[in-house]
Amino acid sequence: MQTSRLAFYAALGTTATVAHADTSGWDLIKEIQVEEIMTETTYEVVKTFPQQLEERGKGMEISGYAFPMLPGETIRELILVSDMGLCPLCGEGDHGANLQVTLAEPITNFDEAVRITLKGDLKAVTDPETWQAAILEDAQIIIN
């Protein structure tokens, strides 16, 4: 059995301290506990969510660096990382928290090098076969 904090995918996720931003959104995400349970014949990811996660996550503002989940001219889904220095795709095992984001409206001309603030509704992901524990839905970029 292995215990971890938040993970986006098995290859993408733990937590870290966020610098240069209001951390309340990341703090709420860090309250999610993820436990991987493996036996010879079964695999399960058990998630423990903070009380009233979705209520507390309604209209949540969160800052970080984002990059598109899929290439294309219009972007509707992002991965937001707490700190680009702890990028989850850079090969480091101990990287920052990250969060999948679905935007309310697609955008174009997105600059991945600029720290942004998003506002949306945090939803729990309860699928027992994935480490992904939360998603920010119907998000809007409020500071770019």
Backbone as JSON Lines, residues from 0, in Angstrom:
{"i":0,"aa":"M","n":[0.85,-1.17,0.0],"ca":[0.0,0.0,0.0],"c":[0.89,1.23,0.0]}
{"i":1,"aa":"Q","n":[0.5,2.22,-0.78],"ca":[1.24,3.47,-0.88],"c":[0.27,4.61,-0.63]}
{"i":2,"aa":"T","n":[0.68,5.58,0.19],"ca":[-0.17,6.72,0.49],"c":[0.45,7.98,-0.1]}
{"i":3,"aa":"S","n":[-0.37,8.8,-0.74],"ca":[0.08,10.05,-1.34],"c":[-0.95,11.12,-1.12]}
{"i":4,"aa":"R","n":[-0.59,12.35,-1.4],"ca":[-1.57,13.44,-1.36],"c":[-2.23,13.49,-2.73]}
{"i":5,"aa":"L","n":[-2.56,14.67,-3.22],"ca":[-3.26,14.81,-4.5],"c":[-2.38,14.39,-5.67]}
{"i":6,"aa":"A","n":[-2.98,13.72,-6.64],"ca":[-2.28,13.4,-7.88],"c":[-3.24,13.58,-9.04]}
{"i":7,"aa":"F","n":[-2.75,14.11,-10.12],"ca":[-3.61,14.3,-11.28],"c":[-3.74,13.0,-12.05]}
{"i":8,"aa":"Y","n":[-2.68,12.4,-12.4],"ca":[-2.62,11.07,-12.97],"c":[-1.54,10.35,-12.18]}
{"i":9,"aa":"A","n":[-1.41,9.08,-12.34],"ca":[-0.39,8.34,-11.61],"c":[0.98,8.95,-11.84]}
{"i":10,"aa":"A","n":[1.23,9.44,-13.03],"ca":[2.53,10.04,-13.32],"c":[2.6,11.52,-13.0]}
{"i":11,"aa":"L","n":[1.48,12.11,-12.61],"ca":[1.42,13.57,-12.48],"c":[0.88,14.03,-11.15]}
{"i":12,"aa":"G","n":[1.44,13.82,-10.02],"ca":[0.83,14.57,-8.94],"c":[1.29,14.25,-7.55]}
{"i":13,"aa":"T","n":[1.65,15.29,-6.85],"ca":[1.78,15.34,-5.41],"c":[1.49,16.77,-5.05]}
{"i":14,"aa":"T","n":[1.98,17.25,-3.95],"ca":[1.69,18.63,-3.59],"c":[2.97,19.37,-3.24]}
{"i":15,"aa":"A","n":[2.89,20.67,-3.28],"ca":[4.01,21.52,-2.89],"c":[3.45,22.86,-2.47]}
{"i":16,"aa":"T","n":[4.29,23.66,-1.85],"ca":[3.87,25.0,-1.44],"c":[3.83,25.91,-2.64]}
{"i":17,"aa":"V","n":[2.83,26.74,-2.72],"ca":[2.67,27.67,-3.82],"c":[3.31,28.99,-3.43]}
{"i":18,"aa":"A","n":[4.08,29.56,-4.33],"ca":[4.71,30.84,-4.07],"c":[4.06,31.92,-4.92]}
{"i":19,"aa":"H","n":[4.1,33.14,-4.48],"ca":[3.67,34.31,-5.24],"c":[2.18,34.33,-5.55]}
{"i":20,"aa":"A","n":[1.32,33.75,-4.74],"ca":[-0.11,33.78,-5.05],"c":[-0.92,33.52,-3.8]}
{"i":21,"aa":"D","n":[-2.21,33.85,-3.91],"ca":[-3.15,33.46,-2.87],"c":[-3.23,31.94,-2.92]}
{"i":22,"aa":"T","n":[-2.95,31.29,-1.83],"ca":[-2.84,29.83,-1.85],"c":[-4.09,29.12,-1.39]}
{"i":23,"aa":"S","n":[-5.18,29.82,-1.12],"ca":[-6.36,29.17,-0.57],"c":[-6.89,28.06,-1.47]}
{"i":24,"aa":"G","n":[-6.88,28.25,-2.78],"ca":[-7.33,27.2,-3.69],"c":[-6.44,25.99,-3.63]}
{"i":25,"aa":"W","n":[-5.13,26.2,-3.65],"ca":[-4.2,25.07,-3.55],"c":[-4.29,24.43,-2.18]}
{"i":26,"aa":"D","n":[-4.52,25.21,-1.14],"ca":[-4.65,24.64,0.2],"c":[-5.85,23.69,0.28]}
{"i":27,"aa":"L","n":[-6.95,24.06,-0.35],"ca":[-8.13,23.18,-0.37],"c":[-7.8,21.89,-1.11]}
{"i":28,"aa":"I","n":[-7.13,21.98,-2.23],"ca":[-6.76,20.79,-2.99],"c":[-5.82,19.9,-2.19]}
{"i":29,"aa":"K","n":[-4.89,20.51,-1.44],"ca":[-3.95,19.72,-0.65],"c":[-4.62,18.97,0.5]}
{"i":30,"aa":"E","n":[-5.86,19.34,0.84],"ca":[-6.58,18.61,1.88],"c":[-7.08,17.26,1.4]}
{"i":31,"aa":"I","n":[-7.11,17.05,0.09],"ca":[-7.56,15.77,-0.46],"c":[-6.47,14.73,-0.21]}
{"i":32,"aa":"Q","n":[-6.87,13.6,0.35],"ca":[-5.94,12.5,0.6],"c":[-6.19,11.4,-0.42]}
{"i":33,"aa":"V","n":[-5.12,10.86,-0.99],"ca":[-5.21,9.8,-1.99],"c":[-4.37,8.63,-1.51]}
{"i":34,"aa":"E","n":[-5.0,7.46,-1.51],"ca":[-4.3,6.25,-1.07],"c":[-4.44,5.19,-2.16]}
{"i":35,"aa":"E","n":[-3.33,4.69,-2.63],"ca":[-3.32,3.64,-3.64],"c":[-3.23,2.3,-2.92]}
{"i":36,"aa":"I","n":[-4.17,1.4,-3.25],"ca":[-4.2,0.08,-2.62],"c":[-4.04,-0.97,-3.72]}
{"i":37,"aa":"M","n":[-2.95,-1.72,-3.63],"ca":[-2.68,-2.77,-4.61],"c":[-2.52,-4.1,-3.9]}
{"i":38,"aa":"T","n":[-3.15,-5.1,-4.47],"ca":[-2.93,-6.47,-4.02],"c":[-2.49,-7.27,-5.25]}
{"i":39,"aa":"E","n":[-2.35,-8.57,-5.1],"ca":[-1.97,-9.38,-6.25],"c":[-3.05,-9.39,-7.32]}
{"i":40,"aa":"T","n":[-4.29,-9.16,-6.93],"ca":[-5.4,-9.26,-7.89],"c":[-6.24,-7.99,-8.03]}
{"i":41,"aa":"T","n":[-6.0,-6.96,-7.22],"ca":[-6.84,-5.77,-7.29],"c":[-6.02,-4.49,-7.26]}
{"i":42,"aa":"Y","n":[-6.64,-3.45,-7.75],"ca":[-6.05,-2.12,-7.71],"c":[-7.17,-1.13,-7.43]}
{"i":43,"aa":"E","n":[-6.95,-0.24,-6.48],"ca":[-7.96,0.74,-6.14],"c":[-7.28,2.0,-5.62]}
{"i":44,"aa":"V","n":[-7.85,3.14,-5.98],"ca":[-7.39,4.42,-5.46],"c":[-8.52,4.96,-4.58]}
{"i":45,"aa":"V","n":[-8.23,5.07,-3.29],"ca":[-9.22,5.56,-2.33],"c":[-8.92,7.02,-2.05]}
{"i":46,"aa":"K","n":[-9.93,7.86,-2.21],"ca":[-9.76,9.3,-2.01],"c":[-10.61,9.74,-0.83]}
{"i":47,"aa":"T","n":[-10.03,10.57,0.01],"ca":[-10.74,11.16,1.13],"c":[-10.77,12.66,0.89]}
{"i":48,"aa":"F","n":[-11.99,13.18,0.78],"ca":[-12.16,14.59,0.45],"c":[-12.47,15.4,1.7]}
{"i":49,"aa":"P","n":[-12.02,16.65,1.73],"ca":[-12.37,17.52,2.86],"c":[-13.88,17.74,2.92]}
{"i":50,"aa":"Q","n":[-14.37,18.02,4.12],"ca":[-15.8,18.28,4.29],"c":[-16.25,19.38,3.35]}
{"i":51,"aa":"Q","n":[-17.38,19.15,2.71],"ca":[-18.02,20.14,1.84],"c":[-17.08,20.68,0.77]}
{"i":52,"aa":"L","n":[-16.3,19.78,0.15],"ca":[-15.33,20.19,-0.87],"c":[-16.0,21.02,-1.97]}
{"i":53,"aa":"E","n":[-17.09,20.51,-2.52],"ca":[-17.7,21.21,-3.65],"c":[-18.33,22.54,-3.24]}
{"i":54,"aa":"E","n":[-18.87,22.6,-2.04],"ca":[-19.41,23.88,-1.55],"c":[-18.28,24.88,-1.34]}
{"i":55,"aa":"R","n":[-17.2,24.43,-0.7],"ca":[-16.05,25.31,-0.46],"c":[-15.34,25.68,-1.75]}
{"i":56,"aa":"G","n":[-15.45,24.81,-2.76],"ca":[-14.78,25.04,-4.03],"c":[-15.6,25.79,-5.05]}
{"i":57,"aa":"K","n":[-16.83,26.18,-4.7],"ca":[-17.68,26.94,-5.62],"c":[-17.11,28.34,-5.82]}
{"i":58,"aa":"G","n":[-16.94,28.73,-7.07],"ca":[-16.4,30.05,-7.36],"c":[-14.98,30.23,-6.87]}
{"i":59,"aa":"M","n":[-14.24,29.14,-6.79],"ca":[-12.87,29.17,-6.27],"c":[-11.94,29.9,-7.24]}
{"i":60,"aa":"E","n":[-11.09,30.73,-6.69],"ca":[-10.04,31.38,-7.47],"c":[-8.73,30.68,-7.16]}
{"i":61,"aa":"I","n":[-7.96,30.42,-8.21],"ca":[-6.69,29.72,-8.06],"c":[-5.71,30.25,-9.1]}
{"i":62,"aa":"S","n":[-4.46,30.43,-8.7],"ca":[-3.44,30.98,-9.59],"c":[-2.36,29.96,-9.87]}
{"i":63,"aa":"G","n":[-1.76,30.09,-11.03],"ca":[-0.65,29.22,-11.39],"c":[-0.29,29.39,-12.85]}
{"i":64,"aa":"Y","n":[0.44,28.41,-13.36],"ca":[0.83,28.39,-14.76],"c":[0.06,27.27,-15.44]}
{"i":65,"aa":"A","n":[-0.47,27.56,-16.62],"ca":[-1.31,26.58,-17.3],"c":[-0.72,26.25,-18.67]}
{"i":66,"aa":"F","n":[-1.03,25.04,-19.1],"ca":[-0.7,24.65,-20.45],"c":[-1.83,23.78,-20.98]}
{"i":67,"aa":"P","n":[-2.05,23.81,-22.3],"ca":[-3.17,23.06,-22.88],"c":[-3.0,21.56,-22.69]}
{"i":68,"aa":"M","n":[-4.12,20.87,-22.46],"ca":[-4.08,19.41,-22.37],"c":[-3.9,18.81,-23.76]}
{"i":69,"aa":"L","n":[-4.48,19.46,-24.76],"ca":[-4.39,18.98,-26.14],"c":[-3.97,20.13,-27.04]}
{"i":70,"aa":"P","n":[-3.16,19.85,-28.06],"ca":[-2.79,20.93,-28.98],"c":[-3.98,21.34,-29.83]}
{"i":71,"aa":"G","n":[-3.92,22.55,-30.35],"ca":[-4.98,23.03,-31.23],"c":[-5.05,24.54,-31.21]}
{"i":72,"aa":"E","n":[-5.84,25.08,-32.13],"ca":[-5.99,26.53,-32.22],"c":[-6.87,27.08,-31.11]}
{"i":73,"aa":"T","n":[-7.88,26.32,-30.72],"ca":[-8.71,26.74,-29.59],"c":[-8.46,25.78,-28.43]}
{"i":74,"aa":"I","n":[-8.47,26.34,-27.25],"ca":[-8.15,25.56,-26.05],"c":[-9.34,25.59,-25.11]}
{"i":75,"aa":"R","n":[-9.74,24.43,-24.65],"ca":[-10.85,24.34,-23.7],"c":[-10.43,23.65,-22.4]}
{"i":76,"aa":"E","n":[-9.35,22.85,-22.46],"ca":[-8.89,22.15,-21.27],"c":[-7.43,22.47,-21.0]}
{"i":77,"aa":"L","n":[-7.14,22.75,-19.74],"ca":[-5.8,23.11,-19.32],"c":[-5.35,22.21,-18.16]}
{"i":78,"aa":"I","n":[-4.06,22.18,-17.95],"ca":[-3.51,21.68,-16.7],"c":[-2.87,22.88,-16.03]}
{"i":79,"aa":"L","n":[-3.28,23.15,-14.81],"ca":[-2.75,24.27,-14.03],"c":[-1.78,23.71,-13.0]}
{"i":80,"aa":"V","n":[-0.58,24.28,-12.96],"ca":[0.42,23.88,-11.97],"c":[0.65,25.03,-11.01]}
{"i":81,"aa":"S","n":[0.94,24.7,-9.79],"ca":[1.12,25.71,-8.76],"c":[2.35,26.57,-8.99]}
{"i":82,"aa":"D","n":[3.4,25.99,-9.51],"ca":[4.66,26.69,-9.68],"c":[5.39,26.05,-10.85]}
{"i":83,"aa":"M","n":[5.7,26.83,-11.87],"ca":[6.35,26.28,-13.07],"c":[7.7,25.65,-12.74]}
{"i":84,"aa":"G","n":[8.34,26.09,-11.67],"ca":[9.6,25.49,-11.25],"c":[9.43,24.06,-10.79]}
{"i":85,"aa":"L","n":[8.19,23.67,-10.52],"ca":[7.88,22.31,-10.09],"c":[6.94,21.65,-11.1]}
{"i":86,"aa":"C","n":[7.21,21.85,-12.37],"ca":[6.36,21.36,-13.46],"c":[6.19,19.85,-13.42]}
{"i":87,"aa":"P","n":[4.95,19.35,-13.51],"ca":[4.72,17.9,-13.43],"c":[5.18,17.13,-14.65]}
{"i":88,"aa":"L","n":[5.5,17.8,-15.73],"ca":[5.93,17.09,-16.94],"c":[7.42,17.21,-17.19]}
{"i":89,"aa":"C","n":[8.17,17.69,-16.2],"ca":[9.6,17.94,-16.41],"c":[10.48,16.82,-15.89]}
{"i":90,"aa":"G","n":[9.91,15.71,-15.51],"ca":[10.69,14.56,-15.12],"c":[11.04,14.47,-13.65]}
{"i":91,"aa":"E","n":[10.67,15.46,-12.87],"ca":[10.95,15.43,-11.44],"c":[9.88,14.61,-10.73]}
{"i":92,"aa":"G","n":[10.27,13.79,-9.78],"ca":[9.32,13.01,-9.03],"c":[8.59,13.82,-7.98]}
{"i":93,"aa":"D","n":[9.21,14.86,-7.46],"ca":[8.62,15.69,-6.41],"c":[8.27,17.04,-7.01]}
{"i":94,"aa":"H","n":[7.09,17.12,-7.58],"ca":[6.69,18.35,-8.26],"c":[5.48,18.95,-7.58]}
{"i":95,"aa":"G","n":[5.07,20.11,-8.08],"ca":[3.99,20.85,-7.46],"c":[2.62,20.26,-7.75]}
{"i":96,"aa":"A","n":[1.66,20.76,-7.02],"ca":[0.28,20.36,-7.23],"c":[-0.15,20.78,-8.63]}
{"i":97,"aa":"N","n":[-1.08,20.01,-9.19],"ca":[-1.6,20.36,-10.49],"c":[-3.08,20.04,-10.54]}
{"i":98,"aa":"L","n":[-3.77,20.68,-11.47],"ca":[-5.22,20.59,-11.51],"c":[-5.71,20.65,-12.94]}
{"i":99,"aa":"Q","n":[-6.58,19.74,-13.32],"ca":[-7.21,19.81,-14.63],"c":[-8.28,20.9,-14.57]}
{"i":100,"aa":"V","n":[-8.35,21.69,-15.66],"ca":[-9.29,22.8,-15.75],"c":[-10.06,22.68,-17.05]}
{"i":101,"aa":"T","n":[-11.39,22.8,-16.98],"ca":[-12.2,22.95,-18.19],"c":[-12.72,24.38,-18.2]}
{"i":102,"aa":"L","n":[-12.51,25.04,-19.29],"ca":[-12.9,26.45,-19.41],"c":[-14.36,26.57,-19.85]}
{"i":103,"aa":"A","n":[-15.03,27.6,-19.37],"ca":[-16.42,27.86,-19.75],"c":[-16.51,28.2,-21.23]}
{"i":104,"aa":"E","n":[-15.54,28.92,-21.73],"ca":[-15.48,29.31,-23.14],"c":[-14.08,29.0,-23.66]}
{"i":105,"aa":"P","n":[-13.97,28.45,-24.88],"ca":[-12.64,28.18,-25.43],"c":[-11.86,29.48,-25.66]}
{"i":106,"aa":"I","n":[-10.55,29.38,-25.61],"ca":[-9.69,30.55,-25.83],"c":[-8.7,30.25,-26.95]}
{"i":107,"aa":"T","n":[-8.07,31.3,-27.46],"ca":[-7.01,31.18,-28.47],"c":[-5.82,31.99,-28.0]}
{"i":108,"aa":"N","n":[-4.71,31.82,-28.66],"ca":[-3.5,32.6,-28.35],"c":[-3.13,32.55,-26.88]}
{"i":109,"aa":"F","n":[-2.96,31.39,-26.36],"ca":[-2.66,31.21,-24.94],"c":[-1.16,31.26,-24.7]}
{"i":110,"aa":"D","n":[-0.71,32.04,-23.72],"ca":[0.71,32.16,-23.39],"c":[1.01,31.35,-22.12]}
{"i":111,"aa":"E","n":[1.71,30.26,-22.29],"ca":[2.02,29.36,-21.17],"c":[3.03,29.95,-20.18]}
{"i":112,"aa":"A","n":[3.72,30.99,-20.56],"ca":[4.76,31.57,-19.7],"c":[4.21,32.58,-18.7]}
{"i":113,"aa":"V","n":[2.92,32.9,-18.78],"ca":[2.32,33.93,-17.93],"c":[1.5,33.28,-16.82]}
{"i":114,"aa":"R","n":[1.73,33.71,-15.61],"ca":[0.94,33.22,-14.47],"c":[-0.48,33.78,-14.59]}
{"i":115,"aa":"I","n":[-1.48,32.92,-14.41],"ca":[-2.87,33.34,-14.55],"c":[-3.66,33.0,-13.28]}
{"i":116,"aa":"T","n":[-4.8,33.63,-13.15],"ca":[-5.75,33.3,-12.09],"c":[-7.05,32.89,-12.77]}
{"i":117,"aa":"L","n":[-7.58,31.78,-12.3],"ca":[-8.83,31.24,-12.83],"c":[-9.88,31.23,-11.75]}
{"i":118,"aa":"K","n":[-11.15,31.31,-12.17],"ca":[-12.26,31.19,-11.24],"c":[-13.22,30.15,-11.81]}
{"i":119,"aa":"G","n":[-13.55,29.15,-10.99],"ca":[-14.45,28.09,-11.42],"c":[-14.93,27.29,-10.24]}
{"i":120,"aa":"D","n":[-15.57,26.17,-10.53],"ca":[-16.12,25.31,-9.49],"c":[-15.29,24.03,-9.37]}
{"i":121,"aa":"L","n":[-14.77,23.78,-8.18],"ca":[-13.98,22.59,-7.92],"c":[-14.91,21.4,-7.7]}
{"i":122,"aa":"K","n":[-14.66,20.33,-8.44],"ca":[-15.48,19.12,-8.34],"c":[-14.59,17.93,-8.0]}
{"i":123,"aa":"A","n":[-15.11,17.05,-7.17],"ca":[-14.4,15.83,-6.8],"c":[-14.45,14.83,-7.95]}
{"i":124,"aa":"V","n":[-13.37,14.1,-8.15],"ca":[-13.32,12.98,-9.1],"c":[-13.25,11.71,-8.25]}
{"i":125,"aa":"T","n":[-14.31,10.94,-8.26],"ca":[-14.41,9.78,-7.37],"c":[-14.06,8.45,-8.03]}
{"i":126,"aa":"D","n":[-13.67,8.46,-9.28],"ca":[-13.31,7.24,-10.0],"c":[-12.2,6.5,-9.23]}
{"i":127,"aa":"P","n":[-12.44,5.24,-8.82],"ca":[-11.45,4.51,-8.02],"c":[-10.28,3.96,-8.83]}
{"i":128,"aa":"E","n":[-10.24,4.22,-10.13],"ca":[-9.16,3.69,-10.95],"c":[-8.19,4.78,-11.41]}
{"i":129,"aa":"T","n":[-8.37,6.0,-10.96],"ca":[-7.48,7.08,-11.34],"c":[-7.04,7.86,-10.11]}
{"i":130,"aa":"W","n":[-5.83,8.41,-10.19],"ca":[-5.32,9.25,-9.11],"c":[-5.89,10.66,-9.19]}
{"i":131,"aa":"Q","n":[-6.5,11.01,-10.31],"ca":[-7.08,12.35,-10.43],"c":[-8.15,12.49,-9.36]}
{"i":132,"aa":"A","n":[-8.07,13.55,-8.57],"ca":[-8.98,13.71,-7.44],"c":[-9.9,14.92,-7.57]}
{"i":133,"aa":"A","n":[-9.55,15.88,-8.43],"ca":[-10.37,17.08,-8.55],"c":[-10.21,17.68,-9.93]}
{"i":134,"aa":"I","n":[-11.22,18.45,-10.31],"ca":[-11.21,19.17,-11.58],"c":[-11.89,20.52,-11.35]}
{"i":135,"aa":"L","n":[-11.36,21.55,-11.97],"ca":[-11.97,22.88,-11.9],"c":[-12.8,23.05,-13.17]}
{"i":136,"aa":"E","n":[-14.13,23.15,-13.01],"ca":[-15.03,23.2,-14.15],"c":[-15.59,24.6,-14.37]}
{"i":137,"aa":"D","n":[-15.99,24.85,-15.62],"ca":[-16.6,26.12,-16.03],"c":[-15.75,27.32,-15.61]}
{"i":138,"aa":"A","n":[-14.44,27.17,-15.77],"ca":[-13.52,28.2,-15.32],"c":[-13.4,29.35,-16.31]}
{"i":139,"aa":"Q","n":[-13.12,30.5,-15.77],"ca":[-12.85,31.7,-16.54],"c":[-11.52,32.27,-16.1]}
{"i":140,"aa":"I","n":[-10.75,32.78,-17.06],"ca":[-9.5,33.44,-16.72],"c":[-9.86,34.84,-16.25]}
{"i":141,"aa":"I","n":[-9.49,35.15,-15.01],"ca":[-9.85,36.48,-14.48],"c":[-8.65,37.41,-14.41]}
{"i":142,"aa":"I","n":[-7.45,36.87,-14.39],"ca":[-6.24,37.69,-14.45],"c":[-5.29,36.99,-15.39]}
{"i":143,"aa":"N","n":[-4.83,37.71,-16.38],"ca":[-3.92,37.13,-17.36],"c":[-2.81,38.13,-17.64]}
